């Protein structure tokens, strides 16, 4: 009896243990969503800003606990998919796409305030910042409007948790990006390498962004060959169900095809739509196609990211019934997420060493000195991006990027600087057009040839030629004296001819001179980081004043016709952090120049002058107010015609002609108001402004002449556009009894 009971108890004990043992695998299989659940592949198509709708779809999939076993994406779909595969949640993506400065992402290089001071000086001479290359004796055009520098740095920052992963199968979700081989037109599936570079290659919009060179291939936007890569995701994880999100732009109706741009855009869309339809036709009955109703939201409307996310979410909500069949229980979904490879949510590793990869003539030390990353300190991604952009802004690089490497248990930062595709030597062009309703017009065409990277410290030889109303020939050699680019020497030669119209006190035509002058000089100084410069200059040169017509006023007893010699030294302090030379909204500008003309240095007569020019924009919303002041005058001696201070023209006592107000002393104070008419947060737009100015000033030959009654009130109204050819202004101005209308293409600040 005892043995029988003991055996029965033992039986039940063993049976209970068997059930417990069985329950473990059953629970595990349930938590793991059961091995027989359908495998889900996700395909995210290209569409530019329309692709931000993918984020809304991902939000709905996460809410429904729909697992994603692999992702393939093209263009914007590759970016959203890549960031998701790298561990970024849909909620984080929603916040990220709304805080990104999209106009800055689709420009190259740093804000203007971070450019080298010499570059800022050149911008005041040349109308356009972009040039063409001269390589091996031939003109070399850029491969795209933008290098994509800022876009790549943004993608590197966002994908930093996966920075050291080179096999895309080892991301949290196996992933593929699709690009197009520019040489063959065939799709290229990217499955390894640097994640940010793969996403950048997949979104290399032809002509807008330069192609990406990987493994000997030039890669452009994958939308050209495979905008909805269903075939890629099938090979990636052999899914049982494929979820496809199509955000491509539809073809425009015939009624809208009425311009060159619209027809060109339609041809590109035809290629994309055709290959997308071919892929969609291969979907099976279990597969799910989501097509967000994006309406008029264009592929460039990155400023409407919040709206795009909401539309994507709503489109997935409409497919809730079909998607719900793929849902897991909360525990099973959490187990699915937990089974993914671990990636750090934030990735600020301590940098143990820095290595420079550089195929330019610049020394590695010059590049490394622009980095504020020190071994032994944690990586600051935002500061690193700014440093790399400062390097890029030196103007000698196609791309400046970085990667993280692990060597012998140490983390290294590898900064790679690539020589420009167009070469180190460039041609830049400038144009100035001006006219008023009084029959005065001015036309100047200029070209500059710059030879860069002449030595390891970045020596630069620039030659500038201008023809038109004003003729100029300038050549200078700028040589940094140290790897920090702090001290410099700058010898130069210049020759110019220009007309100088002088007026008597009644503002009637009095005399018109043609000024001829040449100078040879030397400037040495110190760059004050990127914001300013302090320099000492010496110059000498002969000149001549030819009276074209009119007569010299008896009041202007210092003005003479004939030859003169110029010789002296100058001390110059300048600061410039304006964000834009054409329509500034932040930063400041100031210059203070002392010049001493000395007969001991070859000058015809002794005199000294001091001049100040300063402006500081203040912006709130779309409105900007710019106080500006110009003060100039002689400290000793008398000035001849070529040295007088001039006012007149748009924003310099508007209403008067250029040079109509002149004297040995000059002053101008003004308030310029600007209102931005277009959407400042939109990418790929031409900024439009409306504004006006209130001005007061004058010019005098003697200090005793400077009185409140002698000040001249003036003002203007204008419309302006910051076009790719330079700033365009249509303006009207008044000053006392004079009025002028202006149409100008040229810089003012």
Number of C-alpha atoms within 10 A of each C-alpha: 6 7 8 9 10 10 12 12 12 12 12 11 12 12 12 12 12 11 11 12 11 11 12 11 11 13 13 13 15 17 18 21 22 14 9 7 13 16 17 21 26 26 29 31 32 36 25 22 21 33 31 30 34 32 29 28 25 25 21 21 22 17 11 20 22 20 23 22 22 26 30 30 35 35 33 29 36 30 28 26 29 31 24 22 27 29 21 20 15 22 13 12 21 19 12 14 19 15 11 15 15 20 15 16 18 19 18 18 27 21 17 21 19 23 23 21 23 14 15 20 11 14 15 16 17 22 24 19 16 16 19 17 23 19 15 10 8 9 15 18 15 19 15 15 14 21 24 26 25 26 23 23 25 19 20 24 18 21 23 24 22 26 20 15 19 14 15 22 16 17 24 23 21 23 30 30 31 34 34 27 23 18 10 9 14 15 21 20 21 22 19 16 15 20 31 24 19 27 31 30 31 31 32 25 21 17 13 14 23 23 27 24 13 14 7 7 15 17 30 31 29 33 34 28 23 32 32 33 30 28 16 21 24 19 9 19 16 16 19 14 19 25 21 23 26 26 28 24 21 12 14 14 8 9 6 10 14 9 9 9 9 12 15 11 14 20 11 14 19 16 15 24 19 14 17 23 14 13 15 16 9 11 17 11 7 11 17 17 16 19 17 26 16 18 10 9 16 15 17 16 18 26 21 18 24 17 17 25 27 19 24 29 21 18 22 25 18 13 15 14 10 14 19 13 11 18 19 22 15 14 14 21 21 16 18 19 17 12 11 16 12 14 16 11 12 10 17 14 16 17 19 17 16 16 13 16 15 17 14 18 16 21 17 18 14 17 24 19 14 18 18 13 19 13 15 12 12 14 17 15 17 11 13 19 22 20 22 27 24 24 27 24 20 18 17 22 22 18 23 26 22 20 14 19 17 11 10 6 8 11 19 19 21 16 20 17 24 17 18 18 16 21 22 22 25 21 19 18 21 21 21 20 16 17 17 22 12 11 6 11 14 13 15 17 18 20 19 22 20 22 18 20 19 15 14 16 21 22 19 19 19 19 18 20 19 19 16 16 15 16 17 19 17 18 19 19 18 20 20 23 15 14 19 16 19 15 18 17 18 18 17 18 18 18 18 18 20 16 18 21 23 27 21 17 12 7 12 10 15 16 17 19 22 18 22 19 20 20 20 18 18 18 19 17 19 18 21 17 14 20 21 19 20 17 18 16 18 19 22 19 19 18 18 18 23 16 19 14 13 14 14 20 15 9 10 15 10 14 18 15 15 10 14 19 19 23 24 22 20 18 17 19 18 20 20 24 23 24 17 15 19 20 23 22 21 18 18 19 21 18 18 17 16 18 20 21 24 17 15 11 17 18 20 16 17 19 18 19 21 18 19 17 17 19 21 18 22 15 15 9 8 14 16 19 21 21 16 20 19 19 18 23 23 25 15 12 11 18 22 17 20 20 14 23 23 23 25 18 21 29 26 29 31 31 27 25 21 19 19 21 25 23 25 23 25 23 23 22 18 22 18 20 21 25 19 18 15 13 13 15 16 18 19 13 14 14 17 20 20 18 18 20 23 20 24 19 22 23 26 20 21 12 11 7 12 16 10 8 7 12 15 15 18 24 24 24 21 20 18 23 20 19 15 12 15 20 22 21 22 15 23 21 26 21 19 13 8 13 19 20 21 23 19 23 24 23 19 14 15
